[in-house]
């Protein structure tokens, strides 16, 4: 399995985990006490942090673009562009640098 497929699968798992938590509804007091030790990951926080780390990488690093494409599929282009408005320009510059145009 390629790294991109693993990353996509992780995004799917996080989304399903979030849906599962929503379907469970309000938790009892004892469940809330145990929630602090839960290994549940905050999907939104994880996606934001991951996207920020990818966007902070130099635009010439081609390894950032496949994970960013997965985040765009998961959250939408406007969400990513809200974090980095000049992403399209950077991508075109990276293509120019790589292509020698």
C-alpha positions as CSV (number, residue, x, y, z in Angstrom):
1,X,0.0,0.0,0.0
2,X,1.3,3.4,-0.9
3,X,1.7,6.3,1.6
4,X,-1.1,8.2,-0.2
5,X,-3.5,5.3,0.2
6,X,-2.6,5.1,3.9
7,X,-3.2,8.8,4.4
8,X,-6.6,8.6,2.6
9,X,-7.5,5.6,4.8
10,X,-6.5,7.6,7.9
11,X,-8.8,10.5,6.9
12,X,-11.6,8.0,6.3
13,X,-11.1,6.4,9.7
14,X,-11.1,9.8,11.5
15,X,-14.3,10.8,9.7
16,X,-16.0,7.5,10.6
17,X,-14.8,7.9,14.2
18,X,-16.4,11.4,14.3
19,X,-19.7,10.0,12.9
20,X,-19.7,7.2,15.4
21,X,-19.2,9.7,18.3
22,X,-22.1,11.8,17.0
23,X,-24.4,8.8,16.6
24,X,-23.7,7.8,20.2
25,X,-25.3,11.1,21.3
26,X,-24.9,12.6,24.7
27,X,-22.7,10.6,27.1
28,X,-23.4,9.8,30.7
29,X,-21.3,11.4,33.4
30,X,-19.3,8.2,33.9
31,X,-18.7,8.0,30.1
32,X,-17.5,11.6,30.1
33,X,-15.1,10.9,32.9
34,X,-13.6,8.1,30.9
35,X,-13.5,10.3,27.7
36,X,-10.6,12.2,29.1
37,X,-8.5,9.0,28.8
38,X,-10.0,8.1,25.5
39,X,-7.8,7.8,22.5
40,X,-10.3,9.5,20.3
41,X,-8.7,12.1,18.0
42,X,-10.3,15.5,17.4
43,X,-10.8,15.2,13.6
44,X,-11.1,18.9,12.9
45,X,-8.0,19.8,15.0
46,X,-6.0,17.0,13.4
47,X,-7.0,18.1,9.8
48,X,-6.2,21.7,10.6
49,X,-2.8,20.9,12.1
50,X,-1.9,18.5,9.3
51,X,-2.9,21.0,6.6
52,X,-1.0,23.8,8.4
53,X,2.2,21.6,8.5
54,X,1.8,20.8,4.8
55,X,1.3,24.4,3.8
56,X,4.3,25.5,5.9
57,X,6.5,23.2,3.8
58,X,8.4,24.8,1.0
59,X,6.2,25.0,-2.2
60,X,8.9,23.2,-4.1
61,X,8.5,20.0,-2.0
62,X,6.4,17.8,-4.2
63,X,5.6,15.5,-1.3
64,X,3.2,18.0,0.1
65,X,0.8,18.0,-2.9
66,X,-0.7,14.5,-2.7
67,X,-1.7,14.9,1.0
68,X,-3.1,18.3,0.3
69,X,-5.2,16.9,-2.5
70,X,-6.6,14.4,0.0
71,X,-7.4,17.2,2.4
72,X,-9.1,19.2,-0.4
73,X,-11.3,16.1,-1.0
74,X,-12.1,15.8,2.7
75,X,-12.6,19.5,3.6
76,X,-13.0,21.3,0.3
77,X,-10.9,23.7,-1.7
78,X,-12.2,26.8,0.1
79,X,-11.2,25.4,3.5
80,X,-7.6,24.9,2.3
81,X,-7.5,28.2,0.4
82,X,-8.7,29.9,3.5
83,X,-5.5,28.8,5.2
84,X,-3.2,29.6,2.2
85,X,-4.8,32.0,-0.3
86,X,-1.9,31.9,-2.6
87,X,-1.7,28.1,-2.9
88,X,-2.6,28.1,-6.6
89,X,0.2,30.5,-7.4
90,X,2.6,28.5,-5.3
91,X,1.6,25.3,-7.1
92,X,2.1,26.9,-10.5
93,X,5.5,28.2,-9.4
94,X,6.4,24.7,-8.2
95,X,5.4,23.3,-11.6
96,X,7.5,25.9,-13.3
97,X,10.5,25.2,-11.1
98,X,10.2,21.4,-11.7
99,X,9.4,21.7,-15.4
100,X,12.2,24.2,-16.1
101,X,9.7,26.5,-18.0
